[in-house]
Amino acid sequence: MKETSLIRRRFHRNWISLAGAIVALGSFFAFLLLFVIDIMQHQGNPYLGILAYVVAPMFLFLGVGLIVLGIYLERRQAIRSGQVSAHTAFTIDLSRPRDKRVLALFIWGTVIFLILTAIGSTQTYHYTESISFCGQACHEPMEPEFVAYQQSPHARVECVDCHVGSGAAYYVKAKLNGVHQLLAMVGNSYQRPIPTPIKGLRPAQDTCEQCHWPQRFSGNLDKSFHHFLSDEHNTPFSVRLLLNVGGGDHPNYPSGGIHWHVSESNRVEYIATDDKRQVIPWVRYTKPGGEVVEYRTKGFKGNPADYEVRTMDCMDCHNRPAHLFNSPNDEVDLALHTGRLDRSMPWLRSNAVWILTREYDTKDQARAAIAAQVNAVYPGHPQAPAAVAELQRIYGANFFPEMKADWRSYPDNRSHKEWTGCFRCHAGDHSTADGKDSISSGDCNGCHVILAQGAGEDLQRLNPAGHTFFHIDSDFEMFTCSECHNGQLQEGM
């Protein structure tokens, strides 16, 4: 009996189980230490979270597995040598003091392990849902999205609120997709830039509309856009618009305005023939009474059944709600308007945009080149250091050469100045088969009214009926803004 007891006690006395015990204990104490550091920090650290809630638990389970493996192999060896019978039963005799102590230790160890597992699992869940994990864990591929997110109107909205939403099924789906992304990260096979729109993104009704209410009648919103000309004096030119946002299907108001497009009683569907949904040759409109009207461009001869037919929702116009990559023109205009760039520096607008849009391989190279070029153009100018700092800030927030990501990579469909936006459907070339009806175009007052435009006293001359837009340095009629405006200086200027 004594010999059998010694043999049984020997099962855990092997190098494999010993190594497993060392790994398990080390990872356990590492987890406790990292957990305490994490809860005491004011700001989350993505790498600390990975170590605490992913790496340490993995090594803990690896250590426990090695202990069990060592016991199994040792027992099998004892059975083969005849020292122990394969049918020897494991028994607990509570009349023996030693068995009582071992059982008590086992119960307490199990309780503590389960508590720590619960804490670790909860923390792991919250960590993998955190902004730091989504935006900083995979630093290089996600840096553009993370930086752009921080300067967006949704900077205080959790990433998962839009990309995952509520429900266990979508959480599991997102994490399975994350495995694919992790493999791409490890294998350095991720795309540069990250392609959009994201395939399989949850419908806006499940995410955006949990906070926003497109059916609510918003009426008109007053908004001003401040621009500057690319001339010696950086001449200001502003446009003050009254945006006809309207609403859809509110019981107390008629459906109308921009949000008419997402009205439940006006179903709008379309086909896009490119990956970025910028080319829309076919539109189907189902009226409140059930009448269906199809519009198509002259060159589109395809069968709608051969394409994905998408129902229009918030994301078709607000397609960059949380990751804004602003164009150089817009960023320089904003910096001039707010005084971060000094308008007294001659030709500053055109020079700044030109400097920002040069080709740079890395951000470090860009920062050095921006400083050198500004100082070369404005040697000794008292505002040159401030201009250098502001242009470096603009570049860092909107340009990511390592990922080939900037405003050119991501169309913004909220308007129609630098991308086709509204004119994807409202360019006047979508009509019915008989040619008797077409999608409205050219009626700018349907979406906005120009209350004032120009500079100085011109901006005080408000016209509630709306001014006719004029181009300050050219004469154009019936043109699409994006045909000339592309976010940077046009060739030949």
C-alpha positions in Angstrom: 0.0 0.0 0.0 2.8 2.3 0.9 4.6 1.5 -2.4 1.4 2.3 -4.4 1.0 5.6 -2.6 4.6 6.6 -3.4 4.1 5.7 -7.1 0.9 7.8 -7.2 2.6 10.8 -5.7 5.4 10.4 -8.2 3.1 11.0 -11.2 3.4 14.8 -10.9 7.1 14.6 -10.2 8.5 14.8 -13.8 10.2 17.4 -15.8 7.2 18.1 -18.0 4.8 18.8 -15.1 7.5 20.8 -13.3 8.0 23.0 -16.4 4.2 23.4 -16.6 4.0 24.4 -13.0 6.7 27.0 -13.5 5.0 28.4 -16.6 1.5 28.4 -14.9 2.8 30.1 -11.7 4.8 32.7 -13.7 1.9 33.6 -15.9 -0.5 33.7 -13.0 1.6 36.2 -11.1 2.2 38.1 -14.3 -1.5 38.3 -14.9 -2.1 39.6 -11.3 0.6 42.2 -11.7 -0.6 43.4 -15.1 -4.2 43.4 -13.9 -3.4 45.7 -11.0 -1.3 48.0 -13.2 -4.2 48.1 -15.7 -6.9 49.1 -13.2 -4.7 51.7 -11.7 -3.9 53.4 -15.0 -6.0 56.5 -16.0 -5.7 55.7 -19.7 -5.7 52.3 -21.3 -2.6 50.9 -23.0 -3.3 48.5 -25.9 -0.1 46.5 -25.4 -0.6 46.2 -21.6 -4.1 44.9 -22.3 -2.9 42.3 -24.8 -0.3 41.1 -22.3 -2.7 41.0 -19.4 -5.8 39.5 -21.0 -4.5 37.6 -24.0 -0.9 36.5 -23.6 -0.8 35.8 -19.8 -4.0 33.6 -19.8 -2.6 31.7 -22.9 0.6 30.8 -21.0 -1.4 30.0 -17.8 -3.5 27.4 -19.7 -0.4 26.2 -21.5 1.2 25.6 -18.1 -1.8 23.7 -16.7 -1.9 21.6 -19.9 1.8 20.7 -19.5 1.1 19.6 -15.9 -1.7 17.3 -17.0 0.3 16.0 -19.9 3.3 15.2 -17.6 1.0 13.3 -15.2 -0.6 11.4 -18.1 2.7 10.4 -19.6 4.2 9.4 -16.2 1.1 7.3 -15.4 1.3 5.6 -18.8 4.9 4.7 -18.2 4.1 3.3 -14.8 1.3 1.1 -16.3 3.7 -0.2 -19.1 6.3 -1.1 -16.5 3.8 -2.9 -14.4 4.2 -0.7 -11.4 0.6 0.4 -11.5 -2.5 -1.4 -12.8 -4.4 0.3 -15.6 -7.6 -0.4 -13.6 -6.3 1.2 -10.4 -9.0 3.5 -9.3 -8.5 7.0 -8.0 -10.1 7.1 -4.5 -10.6 9.7 -1.8 -10.8 8.5 1.7 -12.0 11.3 4.0 -11.1 9.2 7.0 -7.4 9.9 6.2 -6.3 13.5 7.3 -4.1 13.8 4.2 -7.0 13.3 1.8 -9.0 15.9 3.7 -6.2 18.4 3.4 -5.7 17.7 -0.3 -9.5 17.9 -1.0 -9.7 21.3 0.9 -6.8 22.7 -1.1 -8.3 21.5 -4.3 -11.7 23.1 -3.5 -10.1 26.4 -2.5 -7.9 26.3 -5.6 -10.8 25.7 -7.9 -12.9 28.5 -6.3 -10.0 31.0 -6.7 -9.3 29.8 -10.3 -12.9 30.2 -11.3 -13.1 33.7 -9.7 -9.9 34.8 -11.5 -11.2 33.2 -14.8 -14.4 35.2 -14.4 -12.5 38.4 -13.8 -10.1 37.7 -16.6 -12.8 36.8 -19.1 -14.8 39.9 -18.3 -11.8 42.1 -18.6 -10.8 40.4 -21.8 -14.3 41.0 -23.2 -14.2 44.7 -22.3 -10.7 45.1 -23.5 -11.4 43.6 -26.9 -14.3 46.0 -27.2 -12.2 49.0 -26.3 -11.1 51.8 -28.5 -7.4 51.2 -27.7 -7.6 47.6 -28.8 -9.4 48.4 -32.0 -7.3 51.4 -33.0 -3.8 50.8 -31.4 -3.2 47.1 -31.1 -2.5 46.8 -34.8 -0.6 50.0 -35.0 0.4 50.5 -38.6 -2.7 49.3 -40.5 -5.2 51.0 -38.1 -3.2 54.2 -37.5 -5.0 56.2 -40.3 -8.5 55.1 -39.0 -7.6 55.7 -35.4 -6.1 59.2 -36.0 -9.0 60.2 -38.3 -11.5 58.9 -35.7 -10.1 61.1 -33.0 -10.9 64.3 -35.0 -14.3 63.2 -36.1 -17.7 64.1 -34.6 -18.0 60.5 -33.3 -14.7 60.7 -31.3 -16.5 59.7 -28.1 -18.5 56.9 -29.6 -17.0 53.4 -29.1 -15.8 51.7 -32.3 -17.9 48.6 -31.6 -21.1 50.7 -31.4 -20.9 51.1 -35.2 -18.7 48.2 -36.3 -20.3 45.5 -34.2 -23.5 46.8 -32.5 -25.5 44.8 -30.0 -26.1 41.1 -29.9 -23.9 38.1 -29.3 -24.1 36.8 -32.9 -22.5 40.0 -34.3 -19.9 40.0 -31.5 -18.8 36.4 -32.4 -18.9 37.3 -36.1 -16.7 40.3 -35.5 -14.2 38.3 -33.5 -14.0 35.6 -36.1 -13.3 38.3 -38.7 -10.7 39.6 -36.3 -8.8 36.3 -36.6 -8.5 36.9 -40.3 -7.3 40.4 -39.7 -4.7 39.2 -37.2 -3.3 36.7 -39.7 -3.1 39.5 -42.3 -1.3 41.6 -39.7 1.2 38.8 -38.8 1.8 37.9 -42.4 2.0 41.6 -43.5 -0.6 40.9 -46.2 -3.1 43.6 -45.3 -4.2 45.9 -48.0 -2.8 49.4 -48.3 -5.0 51.5 -47.9 -7.7 49.5 -46.1 -10.6 49.2 -48.7 -14.0 50.8 -48.1 -16.9 50.5 -48.0 -16.7 47.6 -45.5 -18.4 44.5 -46.7 -21.0 43.0 -44.4 -21.3 46.1 -42.2 -24.5 46.1 -40.2 -27.4 48.1 -41.6 -27.6 51.7 -40.4 -30.9 50.9 -38.8 -29.1 48.6 -36.3 -26.3 51.1 -35.5 -26.6 54.7 -36.6 -30.3 54.9 -35.8 -29.8 53.8 -32.2 -28.8 57.4 -31.6 -29.9 59.3 -34.7 -33.5 59.6 -35.8 -33.7 60.4 -39.6 -37.5 60.4 -39.4 -37.4 63.4 -37.1 -38.1 66.7 -38.8 -34.9 68.7 -38.5 -36.0 71.6 -40.7 -33.3 73.9 -42.1 -29.8 74.2 -40.7 -27.7 77.4 -41.2 -24.1 76.6 -42.1 -21.2 78.6 -43.5 -18.2 77.4 -45.6 -15.1 79.6 -45.5 -12.7 79.3 -48.5 -9.7 81.3 -49.7 -8.4 81.9 -53.2 -5.0 80.7 -54.3 -3.8 84.2 -55.1 -1.2 86.5 -53.6 -3.5 88.0 -51.0 -5.2 84.7 -50.0 -8.5 86.4 -50.8 -11.4 85.1 -48.6 -14.6 83.8 -50.2 -17.4 82.3 -48.0 -20.7 80.7 -48.8 -23.5 80.8 -46.2 -26.1 78.0 -46.9 -29.4 77.1 -45.4 -29.4 73.3 -45.6 -32.8 71.8 -46.2 -32.4 68.7 -44.0 -36.1 68.1 -43.6 -37.1 64.7 -42.3 -38.9 61.5 -43.2 -42.2 60.0 -42.1 -42.6 62.0 -38.9 -46.4 61.9 -38.1 -46.5 65.7 -37.6 -44.5 66.8 -40.6 -44.4 65.9 -44.3 -41.5 63.9 -45.7 -39.0 66.2 -47.5 -35.6 67.7 -47.8 -32.4 65.8 -47.8 -33.7 63.1 -45.4 -36.5 62.3 -47.9 -34.0 59.8 -49.3 -34.3 57.6 -46.1 -38.0 58.0 -45.6 -39.7 54.7 -44.9 -42.5 55.6 -47.3 -40.1 56.4 -50.2 -37.9 53.4 -50.9 -34.9 54.2 -53.0 -32.7 51.4 -54.3 -29.7 51.5 -56.6 -26.9 49.6 -58.3 -23.3 50.6 -58.1 -20.9 49.2 -60.7 -17.7 50.1 -58.8 -16.3 48.9 -55.4 -16.5 52.4 -53.9 -20.2 53.0 -54.9 -19.3 56.1 -56.9 -20.8 55.0 -60.2 -24.6 54.5 -60.0 -26.1 53.8 -63.4 -29.5 52.4 -62.2 -32.0 53.7 -59.6 -35.4 52.3 -58.5 -37.9 54.4 -56.7 -41.0 52.9 -55.0 -43.5 55.6 -54.3 -45.7 55.6 -51.1 -48.7 54.2 -53.1 -46.6 51.3 -54.4 -45.8 52.6 -57.9 -42.3 51.6 -59.0 -40.2 53.8 -61.3 -36.8 52.8 -62.7 -34.2 55.2 -63.9 -31.0 54.4 -65.7 -28.2 56.1 -67.6 -28.1 55.8 -71.3 -25.0 53.7 -71.3 -26.2 51.1 -68.8 -27.7 48.1 -70.6 -27.3 45.6 -67.8 -29.9 43.5 -66.1 -30.5 44.5 -62.4 -30.8 40.9 -61.5 -27.1 40.4 -62.2 -26.1 43.1 -59.7 -26.4 43.7 -56.0 -29.3 46.0 -55.5 -28.7 48.2 -52.4 -31.5 50.0 -50.4 -30.4 53.6 -49.7 -29.7 54.4 -46.1 -27.7 56.9 -44.0 -24.3 55.4 -45.0 -24.8 56.2 -48.7 -24.3 59.9 -48.0 -22.7 59.9 -44.6 -20.1 57.3 -45.6 -17.3 58.8 -43.6 -19.1 59.4 -40.2 -16.2 58.6 -38.0 -13.0 58.5 -40.1 -12.5 61.8 -41.8 -9.6 62.4 -44.1 -9.8 66.1 -44.9 -8.5 67.4 -48.2 -5.5 69.8 -48.2 -7.7 72.6 -49.6 -10.2 72.2 -46.7 -7.6 71.9 -44.0 -5.6 75.0 -45.3 -8.9 77.0 -45.6 -9.8 76.1 -42.0 -6.4 77.0 -40.7 -6.5 80.4 -42.5 -10.0 81.1 -41.2 -9.1 80.3 -37.6 -5.8 82.1 -37.7 -3.5 79.1 -37.3 -2.0 80.2 -40.6 -1.3 83.9 -41.2 -3.1 85.3 -44.2 -0.5 88.1 -44.4 2.0 85.6 -45.8 1.7 86.1 -49.6 0.5 83.1 -51.7 0.4 81.1 -48.5 -2.8 79.1 -49.5 -1.4 77.9 -52.8 2.1 77.2 -51.4 0.7 75.4 -48.3 -1.5 73.1 -50.5 1.4 72.5 -52.9 3.7 71.5 -50.1 1.2 69.2 -48.5 0.5 67.3 -51.7 4.1 66.4 -52.6 4.9 62.7 -52.5 6.6 61.6 -49.3 7.5 58.0 -48.4 7.2 58.4 -44.6 5.8 60.9 -42.1 9.3 61.7 -40.9 10.4 62.6 -44.4 7.3 64.7 -44.8 7.9 66.7 -41.6 11.5 67.5 -42.6 10.5 68.4 -46.1 7.6 70.7 -45.0 10.0 72.6 -42.7 12.7 72.9 -45.4 10.2 74.1 -48.1 8.4 76.6 -45.9 11.7 78.1 -44.7 12.9 78.2 -48.3 9.8 80.1 -49.6 9.6 82.4 -46.5 13.2 82.8 -45.3 13.3 84.7 -42.0 9.5 85.4 -42.0 8.4 85.7 -38.3 5.3 83.5 -39.0 7.3 80.7 -40.8 7.8 78.6 -37.6 4.1 78.7 -36.9 3.3 77.8 -40.5 5.7 74.8 -40.3 4.1 73.5 -37.1 0.6 73.9 -38.5 1.4 72.2 -41.9 3.1 69.4 -40.0 0.0 69.0 -37.8 -2.3 68.9 -40.9 -0.1 66.3 -42.6 0.1 64.1 -39.5 -3.7 64.1 -39.1 -4.7 63.4 -42.7 -1.8 61.8 -44.6 -0.4 58.3 -44.0 2.1 57.5 -46.7 3.0 54.1 -45.2 -0.6 53.0 -45.6 -1.2 55.0 -48.9 -4.1 56.6 -47.1 -5.3 60.2 -47.5 -8.4 62.0 -48.8 -7.9 60.6 -52.3 -8.4 57.1 -51.0 -11.8 57.6 -49.4 -14.6 59.4 -51.2 -16.9 61.6 -49.0 -20.4 61.7 -50.3 -21.9 64.3 -47.9 -21.7 67.0 -50.6 -20.5 67.4 -54.2 -17.5 69.7 -54.1 -14.6 67.3 -54.3 -16.4 64.0 -55.0 -19.5 63.4 -57.1 -21.6 62.8 -54.0 -25.1 64.0 -54.7 -24.4 64.0 -58.4 -24.0 60.3 -58.5 -27.7 60.3 -59.1 -28.6 64.0 -59.6 -26.4 64.8 -62.6 -29.4 64.8 -65.0 -28.5 61.7 -66.9 -30.8 59.2 -65.2 -34.2 58.8 -66.9 -37.0 56.3 -67.4 -37.1 54.0 -70.4 -39.6 56.1 -72.2 -37.6 59.3 -71.5 -40.6 61.1 -70.0 -39.2 61.3 -66.5 -35.8 61.8 -65.0 -34.2 62.3 -61.6 -34.1 66.0 -60.8 -30.9 67.9 -61.4 -29.8 71.5 -61.4 -32.4 72.5 -58.7 -29.8 73.4 -56.1 -32.5 75.0 -53.9 -34.0 71.6 -53.3 -31.3 70.8 -50.8 -29.8 74.2 -49.9 -30.4 77.9 -50.3 -27.4 80.3 -50.7 -28.2 83.0 -48.1 -25.0 85.0 -48.8 -21.7 84.6 -50.5 -18.4 86.5 -50.9 -16.6 88.4 -48.2 -17.0 91.5 -46.0 -20.2 93.4 -46.7 -21.3 90.8 -49.3 -21.8 88.3 -46.4 -24.3 90.8 -44.7 -26.6 90.8 -47.8 -28.9 88.0 -46.8 -31.4 86.8 -49.3 -34.0 84.3 -47.9 -35.1 83.4 -51.4 -31.5 82.4 -52.2 -28.7 83.9 -54.3 -27.6 82.4 -57.6 -24.2 80.8 -57.1 -21.4 82.5 -58.9 -17.8 81.3 -59.4 -15.5 84.1 -58.1 -12.7 83.6 -60.7 -14.4 81.9 -63.6 -17.7 81.8 -65.6 -19.3 78.3 -65.5 -22.8 77.1 -66.1 -24.2 73.6 -65.5 -21.0 72.0 -64.3 -20.2 69.5 -61.6 -17.9 70.9 -58.9 -15.8 67.8 -58.6 -14.8 68.0 -62.3 -12.4 70.7 -61.3 -12.2 70.7 -57.5 -10.2 67.6 -56.4 -9.0 68.7 -52.9 -5.7 70.1 -54.2 -4.3 72.6 -56.6 -5.4 72.0 -60.2 -2.8 71.6 -62.9 -1.9 74.8 -64.6 -2.8 77.1 -61.7 
